[in-house]
Amino acid sequence: MISHGLKLIFKIPRPCVGLPNCPNTYSLPSGHTSVIFAVMTALGLHYKKKNVLILMLIFAGLVGISRIVLGVHTIEDVLAGFVIGLTVGFLIQKAYETHYKELKEILS
């Protein structure tokens, strides 16, 4: 939702506009990058192992790089998605840790 909202605010065209198979949405920030970094950050922090977090962030970074290589985003788009995803993933994991016992009681 954050990425989509920012796309509507900034309205930056994609670098591939006019080319075949170019998405018809705005560019900044990269939604794929923000989502993958949010998920991988939250999961990596949940497992509390530094090497797991590093591997997950490398995987997320490869997704971001793929967006640039495919020509559908610029480096700035991917960096903005990275910052948003990292922040959201961190906040989700901290909220989960804070309210884990409450969630466990509700779900059981």
N, C-alpha and C positions, 0 to 999 in steps of 0.2 A: 504494500500500500504506500509506503514511504517513497519507493522508487517511482511508482506510477504517478504519484502526486507531484514529485519533482519534475518528471518529464513534462507534465502539463503546465508547470510554472515556467520552466526554462525554454521549452519548445525548440530545442536544438535539433536540426535535421541530422539524420544519419549520414555517415560518410559515403554510403553506397547508393544514395538517392539517384534514381534514374537507371540503375542497373537491374538486371533480371534477379528475381528472388530476394529483393531488398524488402525487409519488413516495412510496413507503412506507419509505424509508430515513431515517436521521437527517440533521441539517442541518449541524453544524459539523465540519469546514470544508467549503467548496465543492470538490468533486472536480473539476468542470469547470474551475474557476478555477485550481486548483493544477496540473492537467495542462497547460493552455494556457500558463500562465506558465513552467512548467519547460521546455517545448519551445521557446517563443519566446525565452526568456533564453539557452538553450544555443545555438540557431541564431544569434541576434543577436550573441552574443559570438564565435562561430565566424567570422563574416564580418568581424569587426574593423572595422566601419564604424559610427560613432556614429549616423548617420541611419537605417541599417537596424535597429539595435537599438531605437531610439526608435519606429519604425513598428511593429515587431513587438510591443513592449510596449503601444503604443496599441491594437493589435488585441486583444491579450490582455485589456486593460482593458475593452474593449467586450464581450467575452465575460462577464467578471465582472459588469458592469453589467446585462447581459441576464438574468442569474440573479436579480438583485434585482427588475428590472422584471417578470419572469415570476412573481414572488411565491414562488419556491421556496427562496430564501435571504435572509438578513438581511445588512446591511452587515458585521457582525462575521464572518459565515461567509465572505464574499468576501475580506475583509481577511486572515483566517487562511489562506485558499487562496492569496492573493497572496504572503504571506510564505513559505509552504511551497514554492510553485512557484519563486519567485525563488531561494531557497536551493538547492533541488535542481538547478535548471537551471545555476546557477553552479558547484556541485560537480561535476556531470556534465561540463561543459565543461572545468574544470580537470583532472579525471581524464583526459579525452580528450587534452588537450594534453600531459600528463605521460607518457602511455603510447602516444602516436601511433605512434612508430617500432615499438614492439613489436606493436601491432595490425596495422600495415601488413605486417610480416613474417609474422605468423600467417595473415593473410587472403590472402597472395599465394603 
